[in-house]
């Protein structure tokens, strides 16, 4: 599983909406996404043209852990 190198913060937010995340606020160049599925969970995503691989990896790990998914399962739901 290779993480995409060309995904923007807005594109990631759009893909996370498949898991019930919605934009709750924006401060500067960061948006906060919140979901109520599997309990309330917040994720902050930078709105940059391209997310760094480490940043994307950390966000995906956090989301996968909250939803009780492996990274591969989450990857297939978001990018598959």
Secondary structure, DSSP 8 states (H G I E B T S, - for coil): ----SS--HHHHHHHHGGGT-EEEEEETTEEEEEE-TTS-EEEEEE--SS--HHHHHHHHHHHHHHHT--HHHHHHHHH-
